Amino acid sequence: MKGPIIANKDRAAVLVQALPYIQNFMGKTIVVKYGGNAMINEDLKSAVIQDVALMSCVGIRVVLVHGGGPEIDAMLKKVGKESKFVNGLRYTDEETMEIVQMVLSGKVNKDIVALVQRAGGKALGLCGLDGGLLKGEKAKKGVDLGLVGEITSVNIDPLTEAMDKGYVPVVATVALGVGDAEGEALNVNADTAAAKIAAALGAEKMVLMTDVSGILRDVQNPDSLIKEVKRHELDSLVKDGIVSKGMIPKTECCRTALEGGVKKAHIIDGRVPHALLVELFTDEGIGTMIE
């Protein structure tokens, strides 16, 4: 009898610890960028969707922004389309953009919507074209990248209307072109889209789900996680080489969100089951929080 009693005490302690966080976030908006292994591994996918459904059920206004790089690559391979890179950056021609739009706004987006609803939540699939949610210009990177865009504006109306009715908006990151790309669909970075959406909504938090633990003081040592970082410390972390390579654009997205009015940004490891709940509803957390 001893074992089950201890187990129940532990379960109760977890719920009690989560209570003040749930009370604090109720009615507030949290934008989650969903990507990496958490979108590929079926067990991790199930855990993320359960987390999102639970957050919504306790009154948190959740926006789920997703990418879909592996699925796009798989479809390009299936149709025999070779990826073209310019200075290490992917070039998106019209044929590739059709596949991006089909995979992201179609299969990937609707699969996620179905999973949220299967987990007991309510979800509504959107892409940046819907209601002019995301508008953008062709990216200016010093080279022509085709139909790759940079977001210039976010129309939050479709998101707020969905959340007001209890839905989790699931956003595929395809933007409506303006300027030189007037009326065209543009492929935009999902991390950046999450940051811009979070800022436009005045979100309480933005959470980037990645394939790393967060910001590590030593990338070879998983125990060197930096749990909390002030925004003004980011430059020195880059200068010291602690933030480098692929972590630089992620921290820049966090900076964009914070400068836009988001209170806190988090970088968490989506390879850990229920990482969202651990980060948001426990004292210890699991990743890096930037404020």
Long-range contacts (C-beta under 8 A, 24 or more apart in sequence): 14-282, 17-281, 17-282, 17-283, 18-277, 18-281, 18-282, 21-280, 21-281, 21-282, 22-58, 22-59, 22-60, 22-281, 25-55, 25-59, 25-60, 25-204, 25-205, 25-280, 26-58, 26-59, 26-60, 27-59, 27-60, 27-61, 28-60, 28-61, 28-203, 28-204, 29-60, 29-61, 29-62, 29-63, 29-163, 29-198, 29-201, 29-202, 29-203, 29-204, 30-55, 30-60, 30-61, 30-62, 30-63, 30-203, 30-204, 30-205, 30-206, 30-207, 30-280, 31-62, 31-63, 31-65, 31-194, 31-197, 31-198, 31-201, 31-203, 31-205, 31-206, 31-207, 31-257, 31-262, 32-62, 32-63, 32-64, 32-65, 32-194, 32-206, 32-207, 32-209, 32-276, 33-65, 33-66, 33-67, 33-190, 33-191, 33-193, 33-194, 33-206, 33-207, 33-208, 33-209, 34-64, 34-65, 34-66, 34-67, 34-112, 34-209, 34-270, 35-66, 35-67, 35-68, 35-69, 35-190, 35-191, 35-209, 35-210, 35-270, 36-209, 36-210, 36-211, 36-270, 36-271, 37-211, 37-270, 37-271, 38-209, 38-270, 38-271, 38-275, 39-66, 39-67, 39-68, 39-70, 39-108, 40-70, 41-271, 43-273, 44-270, 44-271, 44-273, 45-115, 46-115, 46-119, 47-273, 47-274, 47-275, 48-209, 48-270, 48-275, 48-276, 49-112, 49-115, 49-116, 49-118, 49-119, 49-121, 50-119, 50-274, 51-274, 51-275, 51-276, 51-277, 52-116, 52-119, 52-121, 52-168, 52-276, 53-116, 53-119, 53-120, 53-121, 53-168, 54-277, 55-276, 55-277, 55-280, 56-116, 56-121, 56-122, 56-166, 56-168, 57-120, 57-121, 61-163, 62-163, 62-168, 63-159, 63-163, 63-168, 63-169, 63-171, 63-197, 63-198, 63-201, 63-203, 64-112, 64-116, 64-123, 64-168, 64-169, 64-170, 64-171, 65-171, 65-173, 65-190, 65-193, 65-194, 65-197, 66-104, 66-108, 66-109, 66-112, 66-170, 66-171, 66-172, 66-173, 66-190, 67-104, 67-173, 67-190, 68-103, 68-104, 68-108, 68-172, 71-103, 71-104, 71-107, 71-108, 72-99, 72-100, 72-103, 72-104, 75-99, 75-102, 75-103, 86-143, 86-144, 86-145, 87-141, 87-142, 87-143, 89-141, 89-143, 89-145, 89-148, 90-145, 90-148, 91-144, 91-145, 91-146, 91-148, 92-145, 92-146, 92-147, 92-148, 92-187, 93-146, 93-147, 94-146, 94-147, 96-146, 96-147, 97-146, 97-147, 97-184, 97-185, 97-186, 97-187, 100-174, 100-185, 100-187, 101-127, 101-174, 101-185, 104-172, 104-173, 104-174, 105-129, 105-172, 105-174, 108-172, 109-170, 109-172, 112-170, 113-170, 116-168, 116-170, 121-168, 122-166, 122-167, 122-168, 123-167, 123-168, 123-169, 123-170, 124-162, 124-167, 124-168, 124-169, 124-170, 125-170, 125-172, 126-158, 126-159, 126-162, 126-169, 126-170, 126-171, 126-172, 127-171, 127-172, 127-173, 127-174, 128-171, 128-172, 128-173, 128-174, 128-175, 128-176, 128-188, 128-193, 129-174, 129-175, 129-176, 129-185, 130-158, 131-155, 131-157, 131-158, 132-176, 133-158, 133-159, 133-171, 134-171, 134-173, 134-174, 134-175, 134-176, 134-188, 134-193, 134-196, 134-197, 135-175, 135-176, 135-177, 135-178, 136-175, 136-176, 136-177, 136-178, 136-181, 136-186, 136-188, 137-177, 137-178, 137-179, 137-180, 137-181, 138-177, 138-179, 138-180, 138-181, 138-186, 147-177, 147-181, 147-184, 147-185, 147-186, 147-187, 148-186, 148-187, 148-188, 149-175, 149-177, 149-181, 149-186, 149-187, 149-188, 150-188, 150-192, 151-175, 151-188, 151-192, 151-193, 151-196, 152-178, 154-196, 154-197, 154-199, 154-200, 156-197, 156-200, 156-201, 159-197, 159-201, 160-201, 171-197, 189-249, 191-249, 191-250, 191-253, 192-253, 192-256, 194-253, 194-257, 195-253, 195-254, 195-256, 195-257, 195-260, 195-262, 195-265, 196-256, 196-260, 198-257, 198-260, 198-262, 198-265, 199-256, 199-257, 199-259, 199-260, 199-261, 199-262, 200-260, 202-261, 202-262, 203-257, 203-262, 203-263, 204-262, 204-263, 204-264, 205-262, 205-263, 205-264, 205-265, 205-266, 205-280, 206-253, 206-254, 206-257, 206-262, 206-264, 206-265, 206-266, 207-265, 207-266, 207-268, 207-276, 207-279, 207-280, 208-250, 208-253, 208-254, 208-265, 208-266, 208-267, 208-268, 209-268, 209-269, 209-270, 209-275, 209-276, 210-250, 210-267, 210-268, 210-269, 210-270, 211-269, 211-270, 211-271, 212-247, 212-267, 212-269, 213-269, 213-286, 213-287, 214-267, 214-268, 214-269, 214-286, 214-287, 214-288, 215-242, 215-243, 215-247, 215-251, 215-267, 215-288, 216-242, 217-242, 219-244, 225-287, 225-288, 226-288, 227-285, 227-287, 227-288, 227-289, 228-288, 228-289, 228-290, 228-291, 229-288, 229-289, 229-290, 229-291, 230-290, 230-291, 231-255, 231-258, 231-259, 231-290, 231-291, 234-290, 251-290, 254-290, 255-290, 258-290, 258-291, 263-291, 264-289, 264-290, 264-291, 265-289, 265-290, 265-291, 266-290
